[in-house]
Amino acid sequence: MVVVNYLYRPLLPLLVEAVAPGGMLLYDTFAVGNEAFGRPSNPDFLLRPGELPAAVAGELSVLDYFHGRVERPNPAIRQKICGRRG
């Protein structure tokens, strides 16, 4: 499952639950601090530090995680995770 540039917190637990055995979740969206670069700037649409690992804890094994500044395609603060259901 791949989710990019989207955050609707009530849906996050359902997405994690929907990952099939052996399946993976790749999630990549904006995080707190992105307001310095423009939109989105509403905290409702910005992940808090550690929010993705917390969302998958106990459900998926985290294979990779990133939270920080990216330069491409535009400067932004992003949070990314790759998790697999064992």
N, C-alpha and C positions, 0 to 999 in steps of 0.2 A: 504494500500500500504506500502511495506517495502523496504527501500533502505539502504544498508550497505556497507561501504568501497568504496563508489563511489561518485565522484563529477565532474559533467560537468555543469557548471553554466548556460549555455543557456537552459538546459533542466529543471532546477529547477522550473521556473514559470509554465511550462507545467505540471509538476508532481503535483504541488499544485492545479492547475486548474482541474486536472483529478480526484481529490478526490470527490466521490459521496456524496450527502446529507446523513448525518449520518455516513459517512465513516471516516477513520482515516489514517493519514500519520505517519509512524515511520521512522525517518531518523537518521542514526548514521554513522559518518565518522570522518576522521582525521581533526585536526584544527592546526592553526598557533601555533608554539611551538613544534610540533612533530618532526621538523628537528633535535632536540637534541637527538632523539631516533632512527634516521635512516629514512627509507622510509615510506611514501612519504615525501619528503622534498621540492619539487617544490611548490611555493606559489599558482600556478594554481590549485593544488589539495589539498589545505588546507583551511578550512573555517576560515574566519576572526571572531573575537569576535562578537557575536550577529547576525551573518549572517543568521542563520536559523530562529530565531524569526522574523527578518525583512522580510524574504522571504514569511512567512505565514501571516504576519500582514494584517488584514482586510479580510482575507479569511478563516482562521482556528482559532479555539480557542485552545490556548496552554494549554495542560493538564499537561505537564512535560517538563522541559528543563534542560540540563546539559552542561557545558563547563568546562573541566579541565582534570587533570591527572587521568588515570586509570592504574592499575597494571596488570590486567589480560585481555586477555591471555598473553600480553606483555606490558611493560610500554609504554604509548603513551599519547598524548594530543588529546582528542576527543570532539566532539560536538554532542549532541543527542537532538531530539525533538519528542514529541508525540502531534499531533494536530488533532482536529476533526472539520469536517464541520457541522455546526448547522442545 
